[in-house]
Amino acid sequence: MAKRSTIDQLPEAVRHEFERKLVENGFADYQALSEWLQQQGYEISRSAAHRYGQKVQRRFAAIKNSTEAARLIAEGAADEGDTRSEALMAMLQTELFEALVQIGEMPSEELNALDRFGIMSEGARKISGLITAGTRLKEYQAKVKAKVEAAAENVAKQAKKAGCPTRLPKPSANRF
């Protein structure tokens, strides 16, 4: 099975500083990063630094893309039925599901059963919160829909009393 990355084995403080330098250098100049690690007392090849850098860059890009998507949703979506929250929850649920699948597929050499159980339990706890929030959101959307329909009926009654012959269209159920 796959050997654990030498950078993953570094002390947390050194690894975090390495990751900070990766971002600061624009995910480039792996030779300088490898030399910096040697100055810190660790023998890490340029290739190992590059492989780890690619992994971090993919994560960084995914986070950046999710953040940008959330920003676009927030800017572009009218929030009458709290559609932004619904879209953001859907994105989070997708990301959590994909993460749990990846954790489940990791070889036992990279993640022992006890650690896997702990991570899966934490994921389940977070998903539970999302499901609760999703349920509350659906209840809120149903209340908004009921208020819109009641207001439309009231307007139709008032129009009829006033002798207005035109019929008002029913609110679209697809909007919620």
C-alpha positions in Angstrom: 0.0 0.0 0.0 0.9 3.6 -0.3 3.6 4.9 2.0 2.7 7.9 4.2 4.0 11.2 2.9 7.3 12.4 4.6 5.7 15.8 5.0 2.7 14.3 6.7 5.1 12.9 9.3 6.6 16.4 10.1 5.7 18.0 13.4 2.5 20.0 13.1 4.1 23.4 13.5 6.7 22.7 10.8 4.1 21.3 8.4 1.9 24.3 8.9 4.8 26.7 8.3 5.6 24.7 5.2 2.0 25.0 4.0 2.0 28.7 4.6 5.2 29.0 2.6 3.6 26.9 -0.2 0.8 29.4 -0.5 3.1 32.4 -0.1 5.3 31.1 -3.0 2.2 30.5 -5.2 2.8 26.7 -5.1 6.2 27.1 -6.8 9.9 27.0 -6.1 9.9 23.5 -4.5 13.7 23.5 -4.4 13.7 26.5 -2.1 11.0 24.8 0.1 13.1 21.6 0.2 16.2 23.6 1.2 14.1 25.4 3.9 13.1 22.0 5.3 16.7 20.9 5.3 17.6 24.0 7.3 14.9 23.0 9.8 16.7 19.6 10.1 14.4 17.5 7.9 15.5 15.6 4.7 12.6 16.1 2.4 13.2 15.8 -1.4 12.0 18.4 -3.9 9.8 15.7 -5.4 8.1 14.9 -2.0 7.6 18.6 -1.4 6.1 18.9 -4.9 3.7 16.0 -4.5 2.5 17.3 -1.1 2.2 20.8 -2.6 0.0 19.5 -5.4 -2.3 17.9 -2.8 -2.5 21.1 -0.8 -3.0 23.2 -4.0 -6.0 20.9 -5.0 -7.5 21.4 -1.5 -6.8 25.1 -1.7 -8.5 25.4 -5.1 -11.5 23.4 -3.9 -12.0 25.7 -0.9 -11.5 28.8 -3.1 -14.0 27.5 -5.7 -16.5 26.7 -3.0 -16.1 30.1 -1.4 -16.5 31.8 -4.8 -19.6 29.7 -5.6 -21.1 30.7 -2.2 -20.3 34.3 -2.9 -21.9 34.2 -6.4 -25.0 32.5 -4.9 -25.2 35.2 -2.2 -24.9 38.0 -4.7 -27.2 36.5 -7.3 -30.0 34.7 -5.5 -33.0 36.6 -4.2 -33.4 35.3 -0.7 -37.2 35.3 -0.5 -37.4 31.6 0.4 -33.9 31.4 1.8 -32.6 29.9 -1.4 -29.0 30.8 -0.6 -29.1 28.8 2.6 -30.6 25.9 0.7 -27.8 26.1 -2.0 -25.1 26.4 0.6 -26.4 23.4 2.6 -26.5 21.4 -0.6 -22.9 22.3 -1.3 -21.8 21.4 2.2 -23.7 18.1 2.2 -22.0 17.2 -1.1 -18.6 18.1 0.2 -19.1 16.1 3.5 -20.4 13.1 1.6 -17.4 13.1 -0.8 -15.0 13.5 2.2 -16.6 10.6 4.0 -16.4 8.4 0.9 -12.7 9.3 0.6 -12.1 8.5 4.2 -13.8 5.2 3.8 -11.6 4.3 0.8 -8.3 5.2 2.6 -6.0 2.2 3.1 -5.7 1.0 6.6 -2.0 1.9 6.6 -2.9 5.5 6.2 -5.8 5.5 8.7 -6.3 2.9 11.4 -9.8 1.7 12.3 -10.1 3.7 15.5 -9.1 7.0 13.7 -11.5 6.2 10.9 -14.3 5.6 13.4 -13.5 8.9 15.1 -13.5 10.9 11.8 -16.7 9.2 10.6 -18.4 9.9 13.9 -17.4 13.6 13.7 -18.7 13.7 10.1 -22.0 12.1 11.2 -22.4 14.7 13.9 -21.8 17.5 11.4 -24.2 15.9 8.9 -26.8 15.6 11.6 -26.6 19.4 12.1 -27.1 20.0 8.4 -30.1 17.7 8.3 -31.7 19.5 11.2 -31.0 22.9 9.5 -32.4 21.5 6.3 -35.6 20.4 8.0 -36.0 23.8 9.6 -35.3 25.5 6.3 -38.0 23.4 4.6 -40.5 24.4 7.4 -39.6 28.0 6.9 -40.1 27.8 3.1 -43.5 26.1 3.6 -44.5 29.0 5.9 -43.4 31.5 3.4 -45.2 29.7 0.6 -48.4 29.5 2.7 -48.2 33.3 3.4 -47.7 34.1 -0.3 -50.7 31.9 -1.2 -52.8 33.5 1.5 -51.9 37.0 0.3 -52.7 36.1 -3.3 -56.1 34.7 -2.2 -56.7 37.9 -0.2 -55.8 40.1 -3.2 -58.1 37.9 -5.4 -61.0 38.3 -3.0 -60.5 42.1 -2.7 -60.3 42.3 -6.5 -63.5 40.3 -6.9 -65.3 42.6 -4.3 -64.2 45.6 -6.2 -65.7 44.1 -9.4 -62.4 43.4 -11.1 -62.9 40.5 -13.6 -59.3 39.5 -14.1 -58.0 36.4 -12.5 -54.6 36.4 -10.7 -52.2 33.6 -11.5 -51.5 31.2 -8.7 -48.1 31.5 -7.1 -45.6 29.0 -8.6 -44.9 26.0 -6.3 -41.6 25.5 -8.1 -40.3 28.7 -6.7 -40.0 27.2 -3.3 
